[in-house]
Amino acid sequence: MTSLGPAEPPAAPLLDCPFTQDDLPRLRMLVDQYADREGLPEPQRGDFIVAVDAVATNAIAHAGGGGTLTLRRVDGHLECHIRDSGPGFSADVIPPLAPGIGDPCEGRGLWLARHVTEYLKVSAGSIGAVVTLAMRLPH
């Protein structure tokens, strides 16, 4: 049996910060700055900021009033993890089709984030949920 060696440690965070409603404008600005620094071009950078904002806004509205955002460069992607301390949820709440204006169906922000990013996944955290979204960086 051959040894695969030690697992590679996760990339050090580019950004790791808690947020509440009052922090959203600063959070968008920081994500824009880090995404630009990592080479994410427009219009993908703008899409990424909109997606991050939508997920952070959901954490504020539905999961205790805030969360923590961690931004990393992982395997050629700019990856964002948003952790909250709410009741938790699964990706099943994301509607398969775009919710209409005034539609009582929730999940509009998550639906948008899923469609403008390379990938979006929802997992359980030790408390609450973790939403991971990412955009592929140019070579």
Secondary structure, DSSP 8 states (H G I E B T S, - for coil): -----S-------SEEEEEEGGGHHHHHHHHHHHHHHTT--TTHHHHHHHHHHHHHHHHHHHTTSEEEEEEEEETTEEEEEEE--SS---GGGS-SS---TT-S---HHHHHHHHHSSEEEEEE-SSSEEEEEEEE---
